[in-house]
């Protein structure tokens, strides 16, 4: 020990020159950080987090709010006033929830939620309204994993980690409960006054903007996401305790059933995220020459409906709506969620109804009905990583039909073109349009690559629907067969910087609301129902919507009920 000390003390006498280790400053910095424990009040910490939320995580909100404004419009004053109001309102709303035990956990959770919401709002143009939150809550794990891209984690690392580290190191000053209550109350009142004063200074401009563009409020982060989530959860609890209202209980099989020689097999194929703009059958010859996405259906001489509007812009809204009697024209979320669907009416008439699902469920449409789904173990060539290609629906239906007896309405719920991972929706043999986007993160791809992958997935949908028609032709000796395909909603592929879907309907572009629909009818089915197919082709050229699905299907399968509206039955005028 002494020798060691001697050598150290004598080192300078030998003329040896010491150099400072480069690691020392880093160590000292790390040690300083580890020892850094600033003491702050709960109010100061809340104010800092509120300001950070306003400035860092609300870029999509600011971009939408300021669209079309010039510097001469008093933009700086406007931004300052709205920013101060947002910060103050965050403070007012959060202050009552904070104490020494909840402050760090709650503020940390808000930072994470805001970071997640800002990523998807900025990357894909997502508006966090209740419909979108319902879609998020009810997605399956496989779909969710596709959205967890490297870009997502980088976003969290850059924007969420620094404030979380500061939050972790901060020490909250302790006060007596009575003093803490008085200080918190005084600060909240002051913040409320500041918020009202700030908004009051620009009230005319701000209120006009909110009235004209109500959807902008759903970009305020994290308030919009939290409010919408609360709406969804409270609504779901209420719906779970409300019995479903029976409809069409008077449904009966019509006159054509008395003279039919075969049972009926009617297939409804529900597409996912297919948009009319890229549907080959609805395009001009010049467009098809570039990207023909429906060559197989064209060979089957299907009846194409080129002008069809959807009920909504996401599956959670559109799927229940398109099978409801209310439709979009009488849209009432509670009434739709708490009522039986078209499929229940068909069951009331005595038809067997089976829902074959390759997605995240039927969203209440098939409640009380028989449901099946493809078995990945039985179809290894079509199923990997928790997802099956839609052709698995056809194979699962084949085994169902092998054992089926009597009349059957079969619903095939596709995964279709669900994004952003379009390249996962088709096998490599359908990589027809190149170059493609082969990444879950669309920001890494060009618009051309994204569009090519989307069109490849659409061409695969064409193949699957054509395969379904071929299956129906195979069983024509046993059944009178027909098929109706329609997508639930469309998709944005970069138009005006918007991707995916789910925008509020009032501002959604046509790419998200215009969907393909086709019908195929066997000779036997047409004969039993006295359908004039030439007339039906002419009818198909007229604009229509999801609202027609309920009444058109009732007419096609000849089910009579008092809730059937002939005016919305597309085929009604074509029955001789």
C-alpha positions as CSV (number, residue, x, y, z in Angstrom):
1,X,0.0,0.0,0.0
2,X,2.8,2.4,1.0
3,X,4.8,1.6,-2.1
4,X,1.8,2.3,-4.2
5,X,1.4,5.7,-2.6
6,X,5.1,6.5,-3.0
7,X,5.1,5.7,-6.7
8,X,2.2,8.1,-7.2
9,X,3.7,10.9,-5.2
10,X,7.0,10.6,-6.8
11,X,5.8,10.3,-10.4
12,X,6.2,14.0,-11.2
13,X,9.8,14.0,-10.0
14,X,10.7,11.4,-12.6
15,X,9.6,13.8,-15.3
16,X,6.7,11.5,-16.5
17,X,3.9,13.6,-18.1
18,X,0.3,12.6,-17.3
19,X,-2.4,13.1,-19.9
20,X,-6.0,13.3,-18.8
21,X,-8.1,10.3,-19.9
22,X,-10.7,11.2,-22.4
23,X,-13.1,9.0,-20.5
24,X,-12.9,11.2,-17.5
25,X,-15.1,14.1,-18.8
26,X,-17.7,11.7,-19.9
27,X,-17.7,10.0,-16.5
28,X,-18.0,13.3,-14.8
29,X,-20.9,14.3,-17.1
30,X,-22.6,11.0,-16.4
31,X,-21.9,11.4,-12.6
32,X,-23.3,14.9,-12.7
33,X,-26.4,13.7,-14.5
34,X,-26.9,10.9,-12.0
35,X,-26.5,13.4,-9.2
36,X,-28.7,16.0,-10.8
37,X,-32.0,16.0,-8.9
38,X,-33.6,19.4,-9.2
39,X,-36.3,20.2,-6.7
40,X,-39.4,21.6,-8.4
41,X,-43.0,22.2,-7.4
42,X,-45.8,20.1,-8.9
43,X,-47.1,23.2,-10.6
44,X,-43.8,24.1,-12.2
45,X,-43.4,20.5,-13.5
46,X,-47.0,20.6,-14.9
47,X,-46.4,23.9,-16.6
48,X,-43.3,22.6,-18.2
49,X,-45.0,19.5,-19.5
50,X,-48.0,21.4,-20.7
51,X,-45.7,23.8,-22.6
52,X,-43.8,20.8,-24.1
53,X,-47.1,19.2,-25.2
54,X,-48.2,22.4,-26.9
55,X,-44.9,23.2,-28.7
56,X,-43.5,19.7,-29.6
57,X,-46.4,17.3,-30.0
58,X,-49.0,19.5,-31.7
59,X,-47.3,20.2,-35.1
60,X,-50.1,18.6,-37.1
61,X,-52.6,20.8,-35.3
62,X,-50.6,23.9,-36.0
63,X,-50.2,23.0,-39.6
64,X,-54.0,22.5,-40.1
65,X,-54.9,25.6,-38.1
66,X,-52.6,27.8,-40.1
67,X,-53.3,26.4,-43.5
68,X,-54.2,29.3,-45.9
69,X,-53.1,32.0,-43.5
70,X,-50.5,34.5,-44.5
71,X,-48.1,36.5,-42.3
72,X,-50.2,39.6,-42.9
73,X,-53.2,38.0,-41.1
74,X,-51.6,38.5,-37.7
75,X,-50.4,35.0,-37.7
76,X,-47.8,35.5,-34.9
77,X,-50.3,37.0,-32.5
78,X,-52.8,34.3,-33.4
79,X,-50.3,31.4,-32.8
80,X,-49.1,33.0,-29.5
81,X,-52.7,33.4,-28.2
82,X,-53.8,29.9,-29.1
83,X,-50.5,28.4,-27.9
84,X,-50.9,30.1,-24.5
85,X,-54.5,29.0,-24.3
86,X,-53.7,25.4,-25.0
87,X,-50.9,25.3,-22.5
88,X,-53.1,26.9,-19.8
89,X,-56.0,24.6,-20.5
90,X,-53.7,21.5,-20.2
91,X,-52.7,22.9,-16.9
92,X,-56.3,23.5,-15.7
93,X,-57.5,20.0,-16.8
94,X,-54.5,18.1,-15.3
95,X,-53.9,20.0,-12.0
96,X,-56.8,18.4,-10.1
97,X,-55.4,14.9,-10.9
98,X,-51.9,15.5,-9.5
99,X,-50.4,14.8,-6.2
100,X,-47.1,13.5,-4.9
101,X,-48.1,9.9,-5.8
102,X,-49.7,10.5,-9.2
103,X,-47.7,13.4,-10.8
104,X,-44.8,11.5,-12.4
105,X,-46.8,8.5,-13.5
106,X,-49.6,10.6,-15.0
107,X,-47.4,13.1,-16.8
108,X,-45.2,10.3,-18.1
109,X,-48.2,8.5,-19.5
110,X,-49.4,11.8,-21.2
111,X,-46.0,12.3,-22.8
112,X,-46.0,8.8,-24.2
113,X,-49.6,9.1,-25.5
114,X,-48.9,12.5,-27.0
115,X,-45.8,11.1,-28.7
116,X,-47.7,8.2,-30.2
117,X,-50.6,10.3,-31.4
118,X,-48.3,13.0,-32.9
119,X,-46.4,10.3,-34.9
120,X,-49.5,8.9,-36.6
121,X,-51.1,12.3,-37.0
122,X,-47.9,13.6,-38.6
123,X,-47.0,10.5,-40.6
124,X,-50.4,9.4,-41.9
125,X,-52.7,12.4,-41.4
126,X,-54.7,10.6,-38.7
127,X,-57.5,12.5,-36.9
128,X,-58.1,11.0,-33.4
129,X,-61.9,11.3,-33.4
130,X,-64.0,8.6,-31.6
131,X,-64.4,6.5,-34.8
132,X,-60.7,6.3,-35.3
133,X,-60.1,5.5,-31.6
134,X,-62.7,2.7,-31.8
135,X,-60.8,1.4,-34.8
136,X,-57.5,1.5,-32.9
137,X,-59.0,-0.2,-29.8
138,X,-60.5,-3.0,-31.7
139,X,-57.7,-3.8,-34.1
140,X,-55.9,-7.2,-33.7
141,X,-52.4,-7.7,-32.6
142,X,-51.1,-8.6,-36.0
143,X,-52.4,-5.4,-37.6
144,X,-51.0,-3.4,-34.6
145,X,-47.5,-4.9,-35.1
146,X,-47.4,-3.6,-38.6
147,X,-47.7,0.0,-37.4
148,X,-44.8,-0.4,-35.0
149,X,-42.1,0.6,-37.5
150,X,-38.5,1.8,-36.8
151,X,-39.6,5.3,-37.5
152,X,-42.2,5.0,-34.8
153,X,-39.6,4.1,-32.2
154,X,-37.2,6.8,-33.4
155,X,-40.0,9.3,-33.0
156,X,-40.5,8.2,-29.4
157,X,-36.8,8.1,-28.7
158,X,-36.2,11.7,-29.9
159,X,-39.3,13.4,-28.7
160,X,-40.5,11.4,-25.6
161,X,-37.3,10.1,-24.0
162,X,-35.8,13.6,-23.1
163,X,-38.8,14.9,-21.1
164,X,-39.3,11.4,-19.5
165,X,-35.7,11.5,-18.3
166,X,-36.1,15.0,-16.8
167,X,-39.4,13.8,-15.2
168,X,-37.6,10.9,-13.7
169,X,-34.8,13.0,-12.2
170,X,-37.0,15.7,-10.8
171,X,-37.7,15.8,-7.1
172,X,-41.1,17.2,-6.1
173,X,-41.2,19.7,-3.3
174,X,-43.3,18.6,-0.4
175,X,-45.9,20.8,1.2
176,X,-48.6,20.4,3.7
177,X,-51.8,19.2,2.2
178,X,-53.7,22.4,3.0
179,X,-51.0,24.6,1.5
180,X,-50.7,22.4,-1.6
181,X,-54.4,22.6,-2.2
182,X,-54.4,26.4,-1.9
183,X,-51.4,26.8,-4.2
184,X,-52.8,24.4,-6.8
185,X,-56.2,26.1,-6.7
186,X,-54.7,29.5,-7.1
187,X,-52.5,28.4,-10.0
188,X,-55.5,26.7,-11.7
189,X,-57.7,29.8,-11.4
190,X,-54.8,31.9,-12.8
191,X,-54.3,29.5,-15.7
192,X,-58.0,29.5,-16.5
193,X,-58.0,33.3,-16.5
194,X,-55.0,33.3,-18.8
195,X,-56.6,30.7,-21.1
196,X,-59.9,32.8,-21.4
197,X,-58.0,36.0,-22.0
198,X,-55.8,34.4,-24.7
199,X,-58.7,32.9,-26.5
200,X,-60.8,36.0,-26.1
201,X,-58.1,38.0,-27.9
202,X,-58.5,35.9,-31.0
203,X,-62.0,34.5,-30.4
204,X,-63.5,35.7,-33.7
205,X,-60.8,34.0,-35.8
206,X,-60.5,30.9,-33.7
207,X,-64.2,30.2,-33.3
208,X,-64.8,30.7,-37.0
209,X,-62.0,28.3,-37.8
210,X,-63.4,25.7,-35.4
211,X,-66.9,26.0,-36.8
212,X,-65.7,25.8,-40.4
213,X,-63.2,23.0,-39.8
214,X,-64.5,21.1,-36.8
215,X,-62.2,18.2,-37.5
216,X,-59.1,20.2,-36.5
217,X,-60.0,19.8,-32.8
218,X,-59.2,16.1,-33.3
219,X,-55.5,17.0,-33.9
220,X,-55.0,18.6,-30.5
221,X,-52.6,16.2,-28.7
222,X,-53.1,14.4,-26.4
223,X,-56.5,15.9,-25.5
224,X,-58.3,14.7,-28.6
225,X,-57.1,11.1,-28.2
226,X,-57.9,10.9,-24.5
227,X,-61.4,12.5,-25.0
228,X,-62.2,10.2,-27.9
229,X,-61.0,7.1,-26.0
230,X,-63.2,8.1,-23.0
231,X,-66.2,8.4,-25.4
232,X,-65.5,5.0,-27.0
233,X,-65.1,3.2,-23.6
234,X,-68.2,4.7,-22.0
235,X,-70.2,4.0,-25.2
236,X,-69.0,0.4,-25.3
237,X,-69.9,-0.1,-21.6
238,X,-73.4,1.3,-22.3
239,X,-73.8,-0.8,-25.5
240,X,-72.8,-4.0,-23.6
241,X,-75.6,-3.4,-21.1
242,X,-78.2,-2.6,-23.8
243,X,-80.0,-5.6,-25.4
244,X,-79.9,-5.6,-29.2
245,X,-83.2,-4.6,-30.9
246,X,-84.6,-7.3,-33.1
247,X,-85.5,-6.1,-36.6
248,X,-87.3,-7.8,-39.5
249,X,-88.8,-10.6,-37.4
250,X,-91.6,-10.8,-39.9
251,X,-89.1,-11.9,-42.7
252,X,-90.3,-14.7,-44.9
253,X,-89.1,-16.4,-48.1
254,X,-90.8,-15.0,-51.1
255,X,-92.8,-16.7,-54.0
256,X,-89.7,-17.7,-56.0
257,X,-88.8,-20.2,-53.3
258,X,-91.9,-22.2,-54.0
259,X,-90.8,-23.1,-57.5
260,X,-87.1,-23.4,-56.9
261,X,-85.5,-26.8,-57.7
262,X,-82.2,-26.3,-55.9
263,X,-81.1,-24.7,-52.6
264,X,-79.5,-21.2,-52.9
265,X,-75.9,-20.3,-52.2
266,X,-75.4,-16.5,-51.9
267,X,-72.0,-15.1,-51.2
268,X,-71.3,-11.6,-49.8
269,X,-67.6,-10.7,-50.0
270,X,-66.7,-7.7,-47.9
271,X,-63.5,-6.1,-49.2
272,X,-61.1,-4.1,-47.1
273,X,-59.6,-0.8,-48.0
274,X,-60.2,-1.2,-51.8
275,X,-60.7,2.2,-53.5
276,X,-62.7,2.7,-56.7
277,X,-60.0,5.0,-58.2
278,X,-57.6,2.0,-58.7
279,X,-60.3,-0.6,-59.5
280,X,-59.6,-1.8,-63.1
281,X,-63.3,-2.4,-64.0
282,X,-64.1,1.2,-63.2
283,X,-61.1,2.8,-65.0
284,X,-60.8,3.9,-68.6
285,X,-59.1,1.7,-71.2
286,X,-56.0,4.0,-71.0
287,X,-55.7,3.6,-67.2
288,X,-56.2,-0.2,-67.4
289,X,-53.4,-0.3,-70.0
290,X,-51.0,1.0,-67.3
291,X,-52.3,-0.9,-64.3
292,X,-55.1,-3.4,-64.9
293,X,-56.0,-4.6,-61.4
294,X,-59.0,-6.7,-62.3
295,X,-58.1,-8.9,-65.4
296,X,-59.7,-12.0,-63.9
297,X,-63.0,-10.5,-63.0
298,X,-63.3,-9.0,-66.4
299,X,-63.2,-12.6,-67.9
300,X,-66.1,-13.6,-65.7
301,X,-68.4,-10.8,-67.1
302,X,-69.3,-9.5,-63.7
303,X,-71.7,-6.6,-63.3
304,X,-69.6,-3.6,-62.1
305,X,-70.9,-0.6,-60.1
306,X,-68.5,2.3,-60.9
307,X,-70.0,4.9,-58.5
308,X,-70.5,3.6,-55.0
309,X,-70.2,5.7,-51.8
310,X,-69.2,4.1,-48.5
311,X,-70.9,4.5,-45.1
312,X,-67.7,5.6,-43.5
313,X,-63.9,5.8,-43.8
314,X,-62.9,3.0,-41.5
315,X,-64.1,-0.5,-40.8
316,X,-65.5,0.2,-37.3
317,X,-68.0,2.6,-38.8
318,X,-68.6,1.2,-42.3
319,X,-69.0,-2.4,-41.6
320,X,-71.9,-2.1,-39.1
321,X,-73.4,0.7,-41.1
322,X,-73.5,-1.1,-44.5
323,X,-75.3,-4.0,-42.9
324,X,-77.7,-1.8,-41.0
325,X,-81.2,-0.7,-41.9
326,X,-80.3,2.9,-41.0
327,X,-77.4,3.3,-43.3
328,X,-75.6,6.6,-43.7
329,X,-78.7,8.5,-44.6
330,X,-80.2,7.9,-41.1
331,X,-76.9,7.3,-39.4
332,X,-77.2,6.8,-35.7
333,X,-74.2,5.1,-34.0
334,X,-76.2,3.9,-31.0
335,X,-79.1,2.6,-33.0
336,X,-76.8,0.7,-35.4
337,X,-74.7,-0.8,-32.6
338,X,-77.8,-1.8,-30.6
339,X,-79.8,-3.3,-33.5
340,X,-79.7,-6.5,-35.4
341,X,-78.2,-6.5,-38.9
342,X,-79.2,-7.6,-42.4
343,X,-77.8,-11.0,-41.6
344,X,-80.1,-11.5,-38.6
345,X,-83.0,-10.7,-40.9
346,X,-82.0,-13.4,-43.3
347,X,-81.7,-15.8,-40.4
348,X,-85.3,-14.8,-39.3
349,X,-86.4,-15.9,-42.7
350,X,-85.0,-19.3,-42.2
351,X,-81.7,-19.1,-44.1
352,X,-78.5,-20.4,-42.7
353,X,-76.0,-17.5,-42.4
354,X,-72.2,-18.1,-41.9
355,X,-69.6,-15.4,-41.3
356,X,-66.1,-16.5,-42.6
357,X,-63.6,-14.0,-41.2
358,X,-60.0,-13.2,-42.1
359,X,-59.8,-10.0,-40.2
360,X,-60.3,-8.6,-36.7
361,X,-64.0,-9.6,-36.3
362,X,-67.4,-8.6,-37.6
363,X,-67.8,-5.5,-35.4
364,X,-71.2,-6.8,-34.1
365,X,-72.6,-7.5,-37.5
366,X,-72.6,-11.3,-37.0
367,X,-73.7,-11.4,-33.4
368,X,-75.9,-14.5,-32.8
369,X,-74.7,-16.1,-36.1
370,X,-72.4,-19.0,-37.0
371,X,-68.8,-17.8,-37.5
372,X,-65.7,-19.5,-38.8
373,X,-62.2,-18.5,-39.9
374,X,-59.3,-20.0,-41.8
375,X,-57.2,-22.4,-39.8
376,X,-53.5,-21.4,-40.2
377,X,-52.4,-25.0,-39.3
378,X,-54.5,-26.5,-42.1
379,X,-53.3,-23.9,-44.6
380,X,-49.6,-23.4,-44.1
381,X,-49.0,-22.2,-47.6
382,X,-51.4,-19.3,-47.2
383,X,-50.8,-18.4,-43.5
384,X,-47.7,-17.0,-41.8
385,X,-47.0,-14.7,-38.8
386,X,-50.5,-14.6,-37.6
387,X,-52.0,-13.5,-41.0
388,X,-53.6,-15.6,-43.7
389,X,-53.8,-14.5,-47.3
390,X,-57.4,-14.0,-48.4
391,X,-57.3,-17.1,-50.6
392,X,-57.6,-19.0,-47.3
393,X,-61.2,-17.8,-47.2
394,X,-61.9,-19.6,-50.4
395,X,-60.3,-22.8,-49.2
396,X,-62.1,-22.6,-45.8
397,X,-65.4,-22.1,-47.8
398,X,-64.6,-25.1,-49.9
399,X,-64.5,-27.4,-46.9
400,X,-67.7,-25.8,-45.6
401,X,-69.6,-26.4,-48.8
402,X,-68.4,-29.9,-48.9
403,X,-70.6,-30.7,-45.9
404,X,-73.3,-28.0,-46.2
405,X,-76.9,-28.9,-46.7
406,X,-79.7,-26.6,-47.8
407,X,-79.7,-22.8,-48.3
408,X,-76.7,-20.8,-47.3
409,X,-75.7,-17.1,-47.1
410,X,-72.0,-17.0,-46.8
411,X,-70.1,-13.8,-45.9
412,X,-66.4,-13.6,-46.6
413,X,-64.6,-10.8,-44.7
414,X,-61.3,-10.1,-46.4
415,X,-58.1,-8.6,-45.1
416,X,-57.9,-7.1,-48.6
417,X,-55.7,-4.0,-49.0
418,X,-55.3,-3.2,-45.3
419,X,-52.3,-0.8,-44.9
420,X,-49.7,0.2,-44.4
421,X,-48.2,-3.2,-45.1
422,X,-49.7,-3.6,-48.6
423,X,-46.9,-5.9,-49.6
424,X,-48.0,-8.5,-47.0
425,X,-51.5,-8.8,-48.6
426,X,-50.4,-10.7,-51.7
427,X,-48.0,-13.6,-52.6
428,X,-44.8,-12.9,-54.5
429,X,-46.4,-14.2,-57.7
430,X,-48.6,-11.1,-57.7
431,X,-45.7,-8.7,-57.6
432,X,-46.7,-7.4,-61.0
433,X,-46.3,-3.7,-60.7
434,X,-42.8,-2.6,-59.7
435,X,-40.9,-1.0,-57.9
436,X,-42.8,-1.9,-54.7
437,X,-42.8,-0.7,-51.1
438,X,-41.7,-3.7,-49.1
439,X,-41.6,-2.0,-45.7
440,X,-44.1,-1.4,-43.0
441,X,-42.9,2.2,-42.8
442,X,-44.4,4.1,-45.8
443,X,-42.0,7.1,-45.2
444,X,-39.2,4.9,-46.6
445,X,-40.9,4.5,-49.9
446,X,-41.9,6.8,-52.8
447,X,-45.5,7.3,-53.8
448,X,-44.9,5.2,-56.9
449,X,-43.7,2.3,-54.8
450,X,-46.6,2.6,-52.4
451,X,-49.1,2.8,-55.2
452,X,-47.6,-0.3,-56.9
453,X,-47.8,-2.4,-53.8
454,X,-51.4,-1.3,-53.3
455,X,-52.3,-2.2,-56.8
456,X,-50.6,-5.6,-56.5
457,X,-52.8,-6.2,-53.4
458,X,-55.9,-5.1,-55.4
459,X,-55.0,-7.5,-58.2
460,X,-54.8,-10.2,-55.6
461,X,-58.3,-9.3,-54.4
462,X,-59.4,-9.6,-58.0
463,X,-57.9,-13.1,-58.1
464,X,-59.6,-14.1,-54.8
465,X,-63.0,-12.9,-55.9
466,X,-62.6,-14.7,-59.2
467,X,-61.6,-17.9,-57.4
468,X,-64.8,-17.6,-55.3
469,X,-66.8,-17.3,-58.5
470,X,-65.1,-20.3,-59.9
471,X,-65.9,-22.2,-56.7
472,X,-69.6,-21.2,-57.1
473,X,-69.5,-22.5,-60.7
474,X,-68.2,-25.8,-59.5
475,X,-71.2,-26.3,-57.2
476,X,-73.9,-25.1,-59.7
477,X,-75.2,-28.6,-60.0
478,X,-76.1,-28.4,-56.3
479,X,-77.0,-24.7,-55.8
480,X,-78.4,-21.7,-57.5
481,X,-75.4,-19.3,-56.9
482,X,-74.6,-15.6,-56.9
483,X,-72.0,-13.3,-55.4
484,X,-71.8,-9.6,-54.4
485,X,-68.5,-8.0,-53.6
486,X,-68.2,-4.6,-52.0
487,X,-65.4,-2.9,-50.1
488,X,-66.0,-1.2,-46.7
489,X,-64.0,2.0,-47.4
490,X,-61.3,3.3,-49.6
491,X,-57.7,4.5,-49.0
492,X,-55.5,7.6,-49.5
493,X,-52.2,6.9,-51.2
494,X,-50.4,10.3,-50.7
495,X,-52.9,12.6,-52.4
496,X,-52.4,16.0,-50.6
497,X,-50.0,14.3,-48.3
498,X,-52.6,12.0,-46.8
499,X,-52.1,8.2,-46.4
500,X,-54.3,5.3,-45.2
501,X,-57.9,6.1,-44.2
502,X,-60.1,7.1,-41.3
503,X,-60.5,10.9,-41.9
504,X,-63.7,12.3,-40.6
505,X,-66.3,11.8,-43.4
506,X,-67.0,15.5,-43.8
507,X,-63.4,16.2,-45.0
508,X,-62.5,12.8,-46.3
509,X,-61.3,12.7,-50.0
510,X,-63.1,10.7,-52.6
511,X,-60.3,8.1,-52.5
512,X,-61.5,7.1,-49.0
513,X,-65.3,7.1,-49.7
514,X,-65.6,5.8,-53.2
515,X,-65.4,2.0,-53.3
516,X,-65.7,-0.8,-55.9
517,X,-68.7,-3.1,-56.0
518,X,-69.4,-6.0,-58.4
519,X,-72.1,-8.7,-58.8
520,X,-72.0,-12.1,-60.4
521,X,-75.2,-14.1,-61.0
522,X,-75.4,-17.7,-62.2
523,X,-78.0,-18.5,-64.9
524,X,-79.9,-20.7,-62.4
525,X,-80.0,-17.9,-59.8
526,X,-81.2,-15.3,-62.4
527,X,-83.9,-17.7,-63.6
528,X,-85.3,-18.5,-60.1
529,X,-85.5,-14.8,-59.3
530,X,-86.6,-13.7,-62.7
531,X,-83.7,-11.3,-63.0
532,X,-83.1,-9.3,-66.2
533,X,-79.3,-9.1,-66.2
534,X,-79.2,-6.5,-69.1
535,X,-81.5,-4.3,-67.0
536,X,-79.2,-4.9,-63.9
537,X,-76.2,-3.8,-65.9
538,X,-77.9,-0.5,-66.8
539,X,-78.9,0.0,-63.2
540,X,-75.3,-0.5,-62.2
541,X,-74.3,2.6,-64.1
542,X,-76.3,4.8,-61.7
543,X,-74.7,6.3,-58.5
544,X,-75.4,4.2,-55.4
545,X,-74.1,3.7,-51.9
546,X,-73.8,1.3,-49.0
547,X,-77.3,2.3,-48.0
548,X,-78.6,0.1,-50.9
549,X,-76.9,-3.1,-49.7
550,X,-79.5,-4.0,-47.0
551,X,-82.5,-3.8,-49.4
552,X,-80.7,-5.1,-52.5
553,X,-79.7,-8.3,-50.8
554,X,-83.2,-8.8,-49.4
555,X,-84.5,-8.4,-53.0
556,X,-81.9,-10.7,-54.6
557,X,-82.5,-13.6,-52.2
558,X,-86.3,-12.9,-52.3
559,X,-86.9,-12.3,-48.6
560,X,-90.0,-10.3,-47.8
561,X,-90.3,-8.0,-44.8
562,X,-92.0,-4.7,-43.9
563,X,-88.6,-3.0,-43.5
564,X,-87.6,-3.7,-47.1
565,X,-87.5,-0.4,-49.1
566,X,-88.0,-1.1,-52.8
567,X,-86.6,2.3,-53.7
568,X,-83.2,1.2,-52.4
569,X,-83.3,-2.2,-54.0
570,X,-81.0,-1.9,-57.0
571,X,-82.4,-5.1,-58.6
572,X,-86.0,-4.3,-57.8
573,X,-86.7,-2.7,-61.2
574,X,-85.1,-5.7,-63.0
575,X,-87.3,-8.5,-61.7
576,X,-89.8,-9.6,-64.4
